[in-house]
Amino acid sequence: MRRACDALLAGDYMLAMADLTPEALNDSMTLGAGLTTVPTPQSYAIESHLEIGGEHRFVVLFKTSLRDFRASATWRQVDGAWKIVAISVEGLDALSP
């Protein structure tokens, strides 16, 4: 999770997207449309991490110069590699300036 968050802070979206399954990539494309007006995050904090049924679920608080927002990511082993299988962002409607 930290590697993906660090990649986002560095603006390296290709590295962050490398961990996404096709389903999570679809989620991120939908989310991306709502995040176009939000600056690149300046920092992040992993607020929670739960392991449920072999999945690891993270909630991450991202801080930007505009406002803070939370993202959730679910990781699971897919073909022997850890991948993000679901991603969501809370309050996308509130992110528009």
C-alpha positions in Angstrom: 0.0 0.0 0.0 2.8 2.4 0.9 4.5 1.8 -2.5 1.3 2.7 -4.3 0.7 5.8 -2.2 4.3 6.9 -2.6 4.0 6.6 -6.4 0.8 8.8 -6.3 2.7 11.5 -4.3 5.5 11.4 -6.9 3.0 11.7 -9.7 4.0 8.2 -11.0 0.6 7.0 -11.9 1.9 4.2 -14.1 3.6 2.6 -11.2 0.5 3.0 -9.0 -1.6 1.5 -11.7 0.7 -1.5 -12.1 -0.9 -3.0 -9.0 -4.5 -2.8 -10.3 -6.5 -5.6 -11.6 -8.7 -4.9 -14.7 -11.7 -4.4 -12.4 -9.8 -1.9 -10.1 -8.5 -0.2 -13.2 -12.1 0.4 -14.3 -12.8 1.8 -10.8 -9.8 4.1 -11.0 -10.8 5.4 -14.4 -14.3 6.3 -13.1 -12.7 8.0 -10.1 -10.2 9.8 -12.2 -12.9 11.8 -13.9 -14.0 13.1 -10.5 -10.5 13.9 -9.3 -9.3 16.0 -12.3 -9.7 19.2 -10.3 -7.9 17.9 -7.2 -4.2 18.6 -6.9 -1.6 15.8 -6.5 -1.6 14.7 -2.9 1.1 16.2 -0.8 1.0 13.5 1.9 -1.0 10.5 3.1 -1.7 8.5 6.3 -2.9 4.9 6.4 -5.8 5.2 8.8 -6.8 1.5 8.9 -5.8 -1.9 7.7 -8.1 -4.9 8.1 -7.5 -8.5 7.0 -10.7 -10.2 6.1 -10.9 -13.6 4.3 -7.5 -13.3 2.8 -8.1 -9.7 1.6 -6.3 -6.6 3.0 -8.5 -3.6 3.2 -6.9 -0.2 3.7 -8.3 3.3 4.3 -5.9 6.1 3.4 -6.2 9.8 4.1 -4.7 11.9 1.4 -3.9 15.6 2.0 -3.8 18.1 -0.9 -3.5 21.9 -1.0 -7.2 22.0 -1.8 -8.6 19.6 0.7 -8.2 16.1 2.3 -10.0 13.0 1.0 -10.1 9.3 1.9 -9.5 6.4 -0.4 -10.2 2.7 0.2 -8.3 -0.1 -1.5 -8.7 -3.8 -1.2 -5.7 -6.0 -1.9 -5.9 -9.8 -2.7 -3.4 -12.3 -4.1 -4.1 -12.8 -7.8 -2.1 -15.4 -9.7 0.6 -15.3 -6.9 0.9 -11.5 -6.8 -0.7 -8.9 -4.5 -3.1 -6.7 -6.5 -5.6 -4.0 -5.8 -9.0 -5.6 -6.7 -11.2 -2.6 -5.6 -10.7 1.1 -5.0 -13.0 3.9 -4.0 -12.9 7.5 -2.8 -15.2 9.1 -0.3 -17.0 12.3 -1.1 -16.0 12.8 -4.7 -18.9 15.3 -5.1 -17.4 17.4 -2.3 -14.0 17.6 -4.0 -15.1 20.0 -6.7 -14.0 23.6 -5.9 
